[in-house]
Each structure stands twice: as C-alpha cells, then as structure tokens.
Amino acid sequence: MKAATFTDVNSVEIDDRQRPEPDSDELLVEVTACGVCTTDVHMYSGSLTVDYPMTPGHESAGEIVAVGDDIDDYEVGDRVAINPSIPCNECSACKSGRENLCKDLTSLGGAAEHIIEGAFSEYVTAPASNVEDIGDMDYRTAAFAEPLGCCINGVDQIDLTSGETVVIVGAGAIGLLLTQLLRASATGPLVVSEPVTERREAALDIGADYVIDPTEEDPTTVIPDLVGSVDVAIEAVGLPDTIEQAHELTGPGGRTLVFGVPPEDATVEISPFDVFYEEREIVGTYSLTPDSFARAVTLLQNGRIDADTLVTDEFSLDDIELAFEQMEAREGLKKIVYPNR
C-alpha cells in the first residue's frame, strides 16, 4: 500500500509498504478521506516535536476491510469515522472521563505521548473502540468528526451559557467549525476577528453576527463598541500575541480558551491581578474524548454542521506536500486527501 511519511523537517515521501493486519481487537480500514490539520503542518515544519520517520493523518473515515477475531460489533463493509486518540483507560484521567489527558495517550498520526502510523495511507488499523458508524454519510463529511470533536471538547471547557457574548480570534477551518458549533449552542452575539477577506465572508455566511479585520481595526477597541462586555474569547490561531489579545477582550468573569496550537517554547504576558480581581479565567483544550467524538458524528449526521462550505482543496496522496504548502501560506480553508485515488 502507499503511505505518506515525514522523513525530516519539510520532507515527505510517498512509499510502498506492507498492508497491516488487524490485531484481535482491531479493524483494518481502507482510508477514503483524511483531512489535513494544522498539527500535521506543525509536524511537517518541525515546530511540533516528533520522531521522524512517521506517518501523519488523524482526521479520517473509510470502509472496514478486515475485522479482528474478537470483534462482533463490526463487519467488513461497514463505513466508519476514526477517533485517532487511544487512551489507556486505566489512569485517573481516563477514569474521570478526561481520556484526552491520558498519561499514556497514543495517537494515530496525531500529537500525543505515543504516535503510531496515521491515516495518510491507503489502509490503517484502529481499535474497534475508536470508530463510530457513519451510516450513509459521505466520507468527506465524516472526516470532520475528529476536528469537530476537538471543538466540542473545547466548548465544554468554557461552561458556555446560552446568550453569552463570544469572540473567536481566527477563522481558519477550526475557527469556522467553532463558529457553527457555537451558533448551534445558542450563543449570544458572536464576533469573528480574521485578517483574510474570504474567511471573514465565510464566517458571516455560517453564523457570525460581526466580523472585523484586525489589520485594519484594533479588536480590543472595536469589539466592545459592537457588543459590550465579552464573556468568552476563543483563540484559534496559536500565537502569543493573539492569545494575549483574546484575554484582553474578556470582561469581568470572562473566560479565554486557548485552542490554537502555540509554539512549544512560547510565553505570554498576563496580568495576575486581573485574573484575581475580575475572576477572569484562562483555560486550555487539547484533543478530544470518545464522548465528544461520538457527539461530533451525531451533529454531522443530522446536518447541524456545514462541512462542505469549509472544503476548498482536494488532493491525492501523491500531491499531499502541496496541501502542506498551501496551509503554510494560508491559502484556502480545509484540505482533504483521498489516499486511494
């Protein structure tokens, strides 16, 4: 089978290898669609530490082609989305329902303590406990289950109350998924700050009440004039400056969610007095849980999220490097790779 392998920083090769066989508790899935995530780009560029060589790809869906001996719930021909995060199910985090914080987390091609072969390949194995049946949902939409599950897990961290004012800093694919999810969660005024015109227009199309260009207007001045006090600010870029900006936007009792993946050595300046005196919170969110993944599949199956609007570019496995280059240049939105084309 063919697979994409990161061999070094800014180096990807398409190689041929033996098709894997599933263990007794695993499924072998023919990967039909796999989304390109900013995490993949960080691994490609070297800004996120991984051990090379490795096969990335963690936003996938496909058809089961082989079933482990101990599995009764699935059969060949079933159509599934794959949750790439494999918890140990034994540590305190797992037992408390926070499997994303598992001390021994393994990921299929994503960021975790342990990384195994991912889904930028024609076939991938996955534990049966890590898939969700997608019925007749198309594979391209089902590939959004993983990033949407991450968004759901993030929104869970901020204890959103209906009607609260929310600002999203950054309208890439994740920022736009968050926009739709928050609109479905009955948020109050929803503002998106994004410098790229096409992304601002997309944000308005899918539910934002206001958009601003932070290169033309100061968000910390304009947004309070538009909506008053901000209850929640979500940073979906991953830069120290935008994290500080998001925190500055929140009012007393406000929450800042760090969703974007910052550089590992980045630091920010925050006033501890503001955190103390105004009870302002800064919370993080990492990955997803089995519960948020299952909820994501349900939302997609029921048409609550418009995935098609977010897909701007599609690639075969042979052209995957172009997808990474476009992501680094902030060209378009979601990239989908079809390993078996």
C-alpha positions in Angstrom: 0.0 0.0 0.0 1.0 3.7 -0.4 1.6 5.9 2.6 3.0 9.4 3.2 5.9 9.6 5.5 7.6 12.6 7.1 11.3 11.7 6.8 12.6 15.0 8.2 11.7 18.7 8.6 9.9 19.8 5.4 10.3 16.4 3.8 7.6 14.0 2.9 7.9 10.8 0.8 5.3 8.5 -0.6 6.4 5.0 0.0 5.1 1.5 -0.6 4.8 -0.8 2.4 3.1 -4.0 3.5 -0.6 -3.6 4.2 -1.1 -4.0 8.0 -3.1 -6.8 9.6 -5.5 -6.0 12.4 -4.9 -7.4 15.9 -7.7 -9.4 17.5 -9.3 -6.2 18.9 -8.7 -4.0 15.8 -10.2 -3.2 12.5 -8.5 -2.6 9.2 -9.9 0.4 7.4 -9.5 1.5 3.8 -9.0 5.2 4.2 -11.3 7.0 1.8 -10.8 10.6 3.1 -8.4 12.3 5.5 -8.4 16.0 6.5 -5.2 18.0 6.7 -4.8 19.6 10.2 -2.6 22.5 11.3 -1.0 19.9 13.6 0.1 18.0 10.5 1.7 21.2 9.2 3.5 21.8 12.6 4.9 18.3 12.4 5.9 18.9 8.8 7.7 22.2 9.5 9.3 21.0 12.7 7.6 23.4 15.0 6.0 20.5 16.8 8.5 17.9 18.0 8.0 14.4 16.6 10.4 11.5 15.9 11.0 11.0 12.2 10.1 9.0 10.2 6.4 9.0 10.9 3.1 8.8 9.0 0.7 11.6 9.9 -3.0 11.9 9.3 -5.6 11.8 12.1 -8.9 13.1 10.6 -10.1 10.1 8.7 -13.0 8.0 7.6 -13.3 4.9 5.5 -14.6 1.4 4.9 -13.8 -1.6 7.1 -12.0 -4.3 5.0 -10.9 -6.7 7.8 -12.1 -7.4 11.3 -10.1 -8.8 14.3 -11.0 -12.2 15.7 -12.5 -10.8 19.0 -14.8 -8.2 17.3 -18.5 -8.8 17.0 -19.9 -5.2 16.6 -18.5 -4.5 13.2 -18.1 -6.3 9.9 -16.5 -5.9 6.5 -18.2 -3.2 4.5 -19.2 -1.0 7.5 -18.5 2.7 7.0 -16.8 4.4 9.9 -15.1 7.6 11.2 -11.9 7.0 13.2 -11.1 8.6 16.5 -7.3 8.7 16.5 -6.8 9.2 20.2 -6.3 5.8 22.0 -6.3 6.2 25.8 -5.1 3.6 28.3 -8.4 3.6 30.1 -6.6 2.8 33.4 -5.2 6.1 34.6 -7.0 8.6 36.8 -7.7 11.0 33.8 -9.3 8.2 31.8 -11.4 7.0 34.7 -12.7 10.6 35.2 -13.8 10.9 31.6 -10.9 13.0 30.5 -9.3 10.5 28.2 -7.7 13.3 26.2 -5.4 13.9 29.2 -4.4 10.2 29.5 -0.8 10.0 30.8 -0.1 7.2 28.3 -2.1 8.5 25.3 -1.5 7.1 21.9 -2.5 8.8 18.6 -2.9 7.5 15.1 -0.8 10.1 13.3 -1.5 12.9 15.7 0.1 14.7 18.6 0.4 12.5 21.8 2.8 10.8 24.1 3.0 7.9 21.6 2.4 8.3 17.9 1.7 5.3 15.7 1.0 5.1 11.9 -1.6 7.6 10.8 -4.2 7.8 8.1 -2.3 9.5 5.2 -2.1 6.0 3.9 -4.3 3.6 1.9 -5.1 1.5 4.9 -4.9 2.0 8.7 -5.6 -0.2 11.7 -7.7 1.1 14.6 -9.1 -0.3 17.8 -12.8 -1.2 17.4 -13.5 1.1 20.4 -12.1 4.0 18.4 -14.6 4.1 15.5 -18.1 5.3 15.0 -20.5 4.0 12.4 -21.4 6.8 9.9 -24.2 5.1 8.1 -24.6 6.6 4.6 -22.9 9.9 5.5 -20.3 10.8 2.8 -16.7 10.1 3.8 -15.5 13.7 3.2 -18.0 15.0 5.8 -17.2 12.1 8.2 -13.5 13.2 8.1 -14.6 16.3 10.1 -15.7 14.2 13.1 -12.2 14.4 14.7 -11.7 18.2 14.4 -15.4 18.8 15.3 -14.9 16.5 18.3 -11.9 18.7 19.4 -14.2 21.8 19.1 -16.9 20.2 21.2 -14.3 19.3 23.8 -13.1 22.9 23.8 -16.5 24.4 24.1 -17.1 22.0 27.1 -14.2 23.7 28.9 -15.8 27.2 28.9 -19.1 26.3 30.5 -21.0 28.3 27.9 -24.3 29.7 29.0 -27.0 30.5 26.3 -26.9 34.1 25.3 -23.3 34.8 26.3 -21.2 37.0 24.0 -18.3 35.2 22.3 -15.4 36.3 20.2 -13.4 33.9 18.0 -9.9 35.0 17.1 -9.0 33.3 13.8 -11.3 32.0 11.1 -9.4 29.1 9.6 -11.2 25.7 9.4 -11.2 25.3 13.1 -12.4 28.8 13.8 -15.3 28.3 11.3 -16.2 25.0 12.9 -16.3 26.7 16.2 -18.5 29.4 14.8 -21.0 26.9 13.6 -20.9 24.9 16.8 -21.4 28.0 19.0 -24.3 29.1 16.9 -25.8 25.7 17.3 -25.2 26.1 21.1 -27.4 29.3 21.2 -24.6 31.7 21.9 -25.4 35.4 22.1 -23.6 37.9 19.9 -20.8 36.1 18.0 -17.8 38.1 16.7 -15.0 36.7 14.5 -11.7 38.5 14.1 -9.8 37.4 10.9 -7.5 39.3 8.5 -8.3 37.2 5.4 -11.3 38.6 3.5 -12.6 35.3 2.2 -12.5 33.8 5.7 -14.4 36.8 7.1 -17.1 36.3 4.4 -17.3 32.6 5.2 -17.7 33.4 8.9 -20.7 35.7 8.1 -22.2 33.0 5.9 -22.2 30.3 8.6 -23.4 32.3 11.5 -21.2 35.1 12.8 -23.0 38.3 13.7 -20.0 40.5 13.2 -16.6 40.2 11.6 -13.6 42.5 11.9 -10.2 42.8 10.2 -7.6 43.0 12.9 -5.1 44.5 10.5 -7.5 47.5 9.9 -9.1 47.8 13.3 -8.0 47.2 16.9 -10.2 44.3 18.1 -9.8 45.4 21.8 -11.4 48.8 20.9 -13.9 47.9 18.2 -15.4 44.7 19.6 -16.5 46.2 23.0 -18.1 49.0 21.0 -20.0 46.4 19.0 -21.2 44.0 21.6 -20.2 45.4 25.1 -18.6 43.1 27.6 -17.2 39.8 26.2 -17.9 36.6 28.1 -15.8 34.2 26.2 -12.8 34.7 23.8 -11.5 31.7 21.9 -8.0 31.9 20.4 -7.9 29.7 17.3 -4.6 30.8 15.8 -1.9 29.6 18.2 0.3 32.8 18.6 1.3 34.5 21.8 0.0 37.9 20.5 -3.4 36.6 19.7 -3.7 34.7 23.0 -2.9 38.0 24.8 -5.4 39.8 22.6 -8.2 37.3 23.3 -7.6 37.5 27.0 -7.6 41.3 26.9 -11.0 41.2 25.2 -12.8 39.4 28.0 -14.6 41.3 30.8 -15.0 40.5 34.5 -15.9 36.9 34.9 -14.8 36.2 31.3 -13.0 33.1 30.0 -10.3 32.8 27.4 -9.9 29.5 25.7 -6.5 28.7 24.1 -7.5 26.4 21.2 -4.8 27.2 18.6 -1.5 25.2 19.0 1.2 27.6 20.1 4.9 27.0 19.7 6.2 24.8 22.4 8.5 27.4 23.8 6.1 30.4 23.6 5.2 32.6 26.6 2.6 35.2 27.1 2.2 38.2 29.5 -1.0 38.1 31.6 -1.9 40.4 34.5 -2.4 38.1 37.5 -4.2 41.0 39.2 -6.9 40.9 36.5 -7.2 37.2 36.9 -7.6 37.7 40.7 -9.7 40.8 40.9 -12.0 40.2 37.9 -12.2 36.4 38.2 -11.1 36.0 34.6 -10.1 32.5 33.6 -7.6 31.2 31.0 -8.3 27.6 30.0 -6.7 25.2 27.5 -8.2 22.5 25.4 -6.4 19.5 24.0 -7.6 16.9 21.5 -10.9 15.1 22.1 -12.6 12.4 24.1 -14.6 9.3 23.0 -17.7 11.2 24.1 -17.0 14.4 22.1 -16.1 12.3 19.1 -19.4 10.4 19.2 -21.3 13.7 19.6 -19.5 15.1 16.6 -20.6 12.2 14.4 -24.2 12.8 15.6 -24.0 16.5 14.8 -22.6 15.8 11.3 -25.2 13.1 10.6 -28.0 15.4 11.5 -26.8 18.3 9.3 -26.0 20.7 12.2 -22.6 21.5 10.7 -21.9 22.5 7.1 -18.7 20.8 6.3 -18.9 21.3 2.5 -18.5 25.0 2.8 -15.2 24.6 4.5 -13.5 22.3 1.9 -11.6 24.4 -0.6 -9.0 21.9 -1.9 -8.8 18.2 -2.5 -5.7 16.1 -3.2 -4.4 12.6 -4.0 -1.8 11.2 -1.7 0.9 11.9 -4.3 0.1 15.7 -4.0 0.0 15.9 -0.2 3.0 18.2 0.0 1.2 20.8 -1.9 -1.6 20.7 0.7 1.0 21.4 3.4 2.5 24.3 1.4 -1.0 25.8 0.9 -1.7 25.5 4.6 1.5 27.3 5.5 0.7 30.1 3.0 -2.9 30.3 4.5 -4.4 29.6 1.1 -8.0 28.3 1.1 -9.5 26.5 4.1 -9.9 22.8 4.6 -7.8 20.4 2.6 -8.9 16.8 2.1 -6.7 14.0 1.0 -8.0 10.9 -0.7 -5.3 8.2 -0.2 -6.9 5.6 -2.5 -7.4 7.9 -5.6 
